[in-house]
Amino acid sequence: MPRHDLFPDIAPYESGYLSVGDGHEVYWEQAGNPRGRPVLFLHGGPGAGAGAVHRRFFDPAFWRVILFDQRGAGRSRPHASVTANTTPHLVGDIETLRRFLGIDDWMLFGGSWGSTLALMYAQTYPQRVRAMVLRGIFLGRARELDWFFHGLANVFPDAHDAFLSHLPVHDRHDPLAAYMRLLFDPDPHVHLPAARAWSAYEGTCSTLIPAPAAVAGFAHDRAVVGLARIEAHYFRHGLFLPPEGLLAGMSRIAHIPGRIVQGRYDMVCPSQSAWELARHWPQASLAMVPDAGHSALEPGIRRRLVTCVEELRDT
């Protein structure tokens, strides 16, 4: 996809690994203006990792842009590890990173799973969050997981059939359990094809218009293992969220300014969750992009995200 409406490519001015305990080291980097307003990019998945294009949502002359790869994801070590890898662990890692970088408070920018993690962190440390820009809202509820594993067949029957076809017929009634067995098999001849099938399914359903390049981005063996294993692990455990859910904690962050960007035809994280979140968040506005699906890099989504970030400069 052409990406001329994003800011130019920039390289990090600083990067490294931060030990966060339990044998995990998370990769982090900073780009843009070292004296600028801090903004933290939270990647999706869980397990997807951050990339160079994600720096480009932010004006490098104004923002101090912080990216990090969550436990087991991207460049963090050990790769694809689910040991001591839960939402509370990730929230703790974000706070450890904030203290390590000497930041008082920051804006959060996250999409899909990144929106879930941003909400959980903000509800835990509301005094540390200046504002939020969230996209493709995922609240981690059982009905959202059911949609991913079953409901998507109503719109993407071909992709869903390919997803299930990787499994033995007798296991297809519970694809999550079946994929868990394959993804965590130590034999790469077993777990790699399963990871590719899982990731291709998600990639295929992520854009409004078919985008082979977007699907190809899910195809690298190292990336697909981290994404599929960690997603399956989190999905199996209900995303490690509070029993009452994220909407029940919105009173703690009702004062925080927010922007919600949602593709009208988002098939991975349907729009109902964004609508409900906006109704529970008095300081947030919802932009429903009429010609977009789930991917942050679809033209209407990325343009709106850049606009929202610019609107919150002076928050």
Salt bridges, closest charged atoms under 4 A:
ASP5 OD1 - ARG302 NE 2.56
ASP5 OD2 - ARG303 NH1 3.52
ASP9 OD1 - ARG56 NE 3.79
ASP22 OD2 - ARG71 NH1 2.95
ASP22 OD2 - HIS89 NE2 3.87
GLU25 OE1 - ARG77 NH2 3.03
GLU29 OE2 - ARG55 NE 2.58
GLU29 OE1 - ARG75 NH1 3.67
ASP59 OD2 - ARG313 NH2 2.33
ASP69 OD2 - ARG75 NE 2.91
ASP93 OD2 - ARG71 NE 2.63
GLU95 OE2 - ARG98 NH2 2.60
GLU95 OE2 - ARG99 NH1 3.84
ASP105 OD1 - ARG130 NH2 3.16
GLU144 OE1 - ARG141 NE 3.26
ASP171 OD1 - HIS170 NE2 3.76
ASP171 OD1 - ARG181 NH2 3.03
ASP187 OD1 - HIS189 ND1 3.19
ASP221 OD1 - ARG196 NE 2.96
ASP266 OD2 - HIS294 ND1 2.75
GLU276 OE1 - ARG141 NH1 2.79
GLU276 OE2 - ARG143 NH2 2.50
GLU310 OE1 - ARG313 NE 2.82
GLU311 OE1 - ARG259 NE 2.79
GLU311 OE2 - ARG304 NH2 3.68
